[in-house]
Amino acid sequence: MILPLLSFLLATPAAAAASTSWCNRVLVDGRQYNLEKLGGPHSVVVSNPTGATLHNTTYTLDLCKPLVKSGDGPKEERCPDGTRVCAISRLIGKVDNKVDVISAVIPIAGDLAEVGGHKFEPKTKLLVPEAEEGAEGLHVTLSGGTYTFEDGRKHDQRAVVRFVCDEKREGTEGEYESEDKYDTKMADIMHSRRRDDDSDDDGKKKEFQLGDLEAASLLYDSYGPSQSDSDVDVLRLTWKTKYACASRSTDPLDPESPGEGNGDEGGAPPNNSWGFFTWFIILVFFGTAAYLIFGSWLNYTRYGARGWDLLPHGDSIRDVPYLLKDWLRRALNTVQGSGSRGGYSAV
């Protein structure tokens, strides 16, 4: 029992470091951005009418931690553990006497090396205003996923997210509420704006992002094979948010010198890193805990000790309250003595 406890205590600092999210320390060109407020699952739903059915695809991403699908659905109907960007496609309509059929589950990005994919290694660079119609922000590439088609072809997956600076947007506005089951009414499509203006005659799909795109901060751009590598499929999204503005970034070497304003008032996020004193206290605590646990285990196995006798130097530890009490008494006597008048008393 003691050894497992010791292992847990020693592993805690590593677990704490591992739990630190990538999203709150996005480093690019000597500046640090904090996208932590955009954490949590965010979705866009894209629909493609195919005859009497709808082909709906939900793209869900979480910048800060792996996605966890709610409910007790079958394992094959959700992306594997570690996924941060997941696509779930559904056929809505009469398919095999069913109204709602999942046609594909695609893990696009995440830490998926253990399930046949790759490690999660986000890459970030600044948007080039000249090439982005003057837009300021971040260009983030998320990878790690793979997808195997029915014919055996295996494509690596990527998600490219353009974070565009918009001081008026938090980044969570106008999201279409996605669920496992979608509304089959064509009215949903009629009230949406088409993202692809090409007709069927051009051989391209007519895709519609559901919801109010004027209000939406997260927008779907495209999904398909990369122009540079046909064996790589790329999901492209645009995310309008104030957290991509340079005025909210900080110098990682001097977090106390932010851009304009601070916090939610328009400046840089607070620094969440631990200082030297915090690490010193942690090391002292775990060093003391390891010494006590190992010493107790040694006394138990070698001498069969029980109770207080388990602790190393148990007699000294038991004397600590009395020593402390004696020290306080001496300190009080010294203070009271220094306040009294010295010399001879009057007769």
C-alpha positions in Angstrom: 0.0 0.0 0.0 2.9 2.4 0.8 4.7 1.8 -2.5 1.7 2.6 -4.7 1.1 5.8 -2.7 4.7 6.8 -3.1 4.5 6.2 -6.9 1.4 8.3 -7.1 3.0 11.2 -5.2 6.1 11.2 -7.3 4.0 11.0 -10.5 1.8 14.0 -9.6 4.2 16.7 -10.9 4.4 15.0 -14.2 0.7 14.6 -14.4 0.3 18.3 -13.6 2.7 19.3 -16.3 0.9 17.0 -18.8 -2.5 18.5 -18.0 -1.2 22.0 -19.0 -3.0 22.8 -22.1 -1.3 23.8 -25.4 -4.0 26.3 -26.0 -3.1 28.8 -23.3 0.5 29.1 -24.5 0.5 29.4 -28.2 4.0 30.6 -29.2 4.6 32.2 -32.6 7.2 34.6 -33.8 8.3 35.6 -30.3 4.7 36.3 -29.0 2.5 34.2 -26.8 -1.3 33.9 -27.4 -3.9 32.5 -25.1 -6.8 30.6 -26.7 -8.0 29.0 -23.5 -11.3 30.8 -23.6 -12.0 29.0 -26.9 -11.7 25.6 -25.2 -14.4 23.0 -25.0 -16.2 21.4 -27.9 -17.3 23.6 -30.8 -19.1 22.4 -33.9 -20.1 23.3 -37.4 -22.6 21.3 -39.3 -22.4 21.0 -43.1 -25.2 19.5 -45.2 -25.2 18.2 -48.8 -28.5 17.2 -50.4 -28.2 14.0 -52.3 -31.5 13.2 -53.9 -34.1 12.2 -51.3 -31.5 12.2 -48.5 -29.3 14.6 -46.8 -25.6 14.0 -46.1 -24.9 15.9 -42.9 -21.4 16.1 -41.4 -20.6 17.5 -38.0 -17.1 18.8 -37.5 -16.3 19.2 -33.8 -13.0 20.4 -32.3 -11.6 21.1 -28.9 -8.4 23.1 -28.8 -7.5 22.4 -25.1 -8.3 18.7 -24.5 -9.5 15.5 -26.2 -13.1 15.2 -27.0 -15.4 13.0 -25.0 -18.7 12.1 -26.6 -21.7 12.0 -24.2 -24.2 9.2 -24.2 -23.8 5.4 -24.4 -23.6 5.0 -28.2 -21.6 2.2 -29.8 -17.8 2.6 -29.9 -17.8 2.7 -33.7 -20.0 5.7 -33.7 -17.5 8.0 -32.0 -13.9 9.0 -32.6 -11.2 7.2 -30.6 -9.9 8.5 -27.3 -7.4 11.3 -27.8 -9.2 12.9 -30.7 -9.4 16.7 -30.7 -11.0 17.2 -34.1 -13.7 14.7 -35.1 -16.0 14.5 -38.2 -19.2 12.4 -38.0 -21.1 12.0 -41.3 -24.8 10.9 -41.4 -27.3 10.0 -44.0 -30.6 11.5 -43.1 -33.6 9.9 -44.9 -34.7 6.4 -45.9 -31.5 4.4 -45.9 -31.8 0.6 -45.2 -35.2 1.3 -43.6 -33.5 3.7 -41.2 -34.0 7.5 -41.0 -30.5 8.3 -39.5 -27.4 6.2 -40.5 -23.8 7.0 -39.6 -21.8 6.7 -42.8 -18.3 7.7 -41.5 -16.4 8.6 -38.4 -13.2 10.4 -39.1 -10.6 11.4 -36.4 -8.9 14.4 -38.0 -6.5 15.5 -35.3 -5.4 14.5 -31.8 -2.9 12.4 -30.0 -3.8 9.2 -31.9 -0.4 7.3 -32.2 -1.8 4.4 -30.2 -4.7 3.8 -32.6 -2.8 3.9 -35.9 -2.5 7.7 -36.2 0.2 10.1 -35.2 1.1 12.3 -32.2 -0.6 15.6 -31.7 1.8 18.3 -32.8 0.1 21.6 -33.6 1.9 24.0 -35.8 1.3 27.8 -35.7 2.3 30.8 -37.7 1.0 34.3 -38.2 -1.4 35.1 -41.0 0.2 37.1 -43.8 -2.0 40.2 -44.1 -1.0 40.7 -47.8 -2.3 37.2 -48.6 -5.3 37.3 -46.3 -7.0 40.6 -47.5 -5.5 42.5 -44.6 -6.6 40.0 -42.0 -4.6 39.7 -38.8 -4.4 36.5 -36.8 -3.0 32.9 -36.5 -2.8 30.0 -38.9 -2.9 26.8 -36.9 -2.5 23.3 -38.3 -3.7 20.4 -36.2 -2.8 16.8 -37.2 -2.6 13.3 -35.9 -5.6 11.5 -37.4 -5.9 8.9 -40.2 -8.8 7.4 -42.0 -9.0 4.1 -43.9 -11.5 3.9 -46.7 -13.5 0.8 -47.6 -11.1 0.1 -50.5 -8.1 0.0 -48.2 -6.8 3.5 -49.0 -5.4 5.3 -45.9 -5.3 9.1 -45.8 -3.7 11.2 -43.1 -5.9 13.9 -41.8 -5.3 17.6 -40.9 -7.3 20.6 -39.7 -6.2 24.0 -40.7 -7.9 26.8 -38.6 -7.5 30.4 -39.5 -8.0 32.5 -36.3 -8.9 35.9 -37.6 -8.6 38.9 -35.3 -12.0 40.5 -34.5 -12.1 42.6 -31.4 -15.9 42.5 -31.3 -16.2 38.7 -31.1 -15.5 36.3 -28.2 -15.4 33.4 -30.7 -18.4 31.5 -29.4 -21.2 33.5 -31.1 -23.8 32.0 -33.4 -22.9 28.3 -33.0 -25.4 25.9 -34.5 -26.4 23.4 -31.8 -25.3 20.0 -33.1 -26.7 16.8 -31.8 -26.4 13.1 -32.6 -29.7 13.4 -34.5 -30.4 16.2 -36.9 -33.5 17.9 -38.1 -34.6 16.4 -41.5 -36.6 19.4 -42.5 -35.4 21.2 -45.7 -36.2 24.5 -44.0 -32.9 24.2 -42.2 -31.1 24.3 -45.4 -33.3 27.0 -46.9 -32.4 29.3 -44.0 -28.7 28.7 -44.4 -26.2 30.3 -46.7 -24.4 28.1 -49.3 -20.6 28.0 -48.8 -20.0 26.6 -52.3 -21.4 28.6 -55.2 -20.5 26.0 -57.8 -23.3 24.1 -59.5 -23.6 20.3 -59.8 -22.6 20.7 -63.5 -19.1 21.7 -62.4 -18.7 18.4 -60.6 -18.6 19.9 -57.1 -20.8 19.3 -54.1 -23.3 21.9 -53.0 -22.5 22.3 -49.3 -24.4 24.3 -46.8 -23.2 25.2 -43.3 -26.3 25.1 -41.1 -27.1 28.1 -38.9 -26.9 31.9 -39.1 -23.6 32.5 -40.8 -23.7 36.2 -40.3 -23.7 35.7 -36.5 -21.4 32.6 -36.5 -17.8 33.1 -35.4 -16.7 29.6 -36.4 -17.1 29.0 -40.2 -16.6 26.0 -42.4 -14.5 26.6 -45.5 -13.8 23.1 -47.1 -12.8 19.5 -46.5 -11.0 17.4 -49.1 -7.7 16.2 -50.5 -4.7 18.6 -50.1 -3.5 20.3 -53.3 0.1 19.3 -52.4 -0.6 15.7 -51.4 -3.7 13.8 -52.5 -3.2 11.2 -49.7 -3.8 13.9 -47.1 -7.3 15.2 -46.4 -7.6 18.8 -45.0 -10.4 20.4 -43.0 -10.3 24.2 -43.3 -12.1 26.4 -40.8 -12.2 30.1 -40.1 -12.6 31.3 -36.5 -13.2 35.0 -35.8 -12.1 35.9 -32.3 -10.5 38.7 -30.3 -8.0 36.3 -28.8 -6.2 36.1 -32.1 -5.4 39.8 -32.0 -1.8 40.9 -31.6 -2.9 43.4 -28.9 -3.7 40.5 -26.7 -0.5 38.6 -27.1 2.4 38.8 -24.6 6.2 38.5 -24.7 6.8 35.0 -23.2 10.1 36.3 -21.7 8.3 39.3 -20.0 4.7 38.4 -19.4 4.3 41.5 -17.3 4.7 43.7 -20.4 1.5 43.0 -22.4 0.0 44.7 -25.4 -2.9 47.2 -25.1 -5.0 46.7 -21.9 -5.0 43.5 -20.0 -7.2 40.4 -19.4 -10.7 40.6 -20.9 -10.4 44.3 -21.3 -8.4 43.9 -24.4 -4.9 43.0 -23.4 -2.8 39.9 -22.7 -3.9 36.9 -20.6 -2.5 36.3 -17.2 0.7 34.3 -16.9 -0.2 30.8 -15.6 3.4 29.5 -15.3 4.7 28.4 -11.9 7.6 30.4 -10.3 10.8 29.1 -8.6 9.3 29.5 -5.1 6.3 27.3 -6.0 8.5 24.6 -7.5 10.7 24.8 -4.4 7.8 24.2 -2.1 6.5 21.3 -4.2 10.0 19.6 -4.3 10.4 20.0 -0.5 6.9 18.6 0.1 7.4 15.5 -2.1 10.9 15.0 -0.8 9.6 15.0 2.8 6.7 12.7 1.8 9.1 10.3 0.0 11.4 10.2 3.1 8.6 9.5 5.5 7.0 6.8 3.3 10.2 5.0 2.5 11.4 5.2 6.2 8.0 3.8 7.4 8.2 1.0 4.9 11.7 0.2 6.0 10.7 0.1 9.7 7.7 -2.1 8.9 9.6 -4.7 6.8 12.8 -4.8 8.9 11.5 -4.4 12.5 7.8 -5.1 12.2 7.0 -1.6 13.7 3.5 -0.4 14.2 1.8 3.0 14.9 4.2 5.8 15.7 7.1 3.5 15.6 6.7 3.2 11.8 7.9 6.8 11.3 11.6 7.4 11.0 12.9 9.3 14.1 9.4 8.8 15.6 10.6 9.9 19.1 11.8 13.2 17.7 8.6 13.8 15.8 6.5 13.1 18.9 8.6 15.6 20.8 7.9 18.4 18.2 4.8 19.7 20.0 6.6 20.0 23.3 9.6 21.5 21.8 7.4 24.1 20.0 5.6 24.8 23.2 8.8 25.3 25.1 10.2 27.6 22.3 7.1 29.7 22.4 7.3 30.0 26.2 10.9 31.2 26.0 10.1 33.7 23.2 7.2 35.1 25.3 9.5 35.4 28.4 12.1 37.2 26.3 9.6 39.7 24.9 8.1 40.3 28.4 11.5 40.6 29.9 12.7 43.2 27.4 9.7 45.4 28.2 10.4 45.5 32.0 12.5 48.3 33.6 16.0 47.2 34.5 18.2 48.4 37.4 17.4 48.6 41.1 13.9 49.0 42.3 12.9 51.8 44.7 12.7 51.2 48.5 
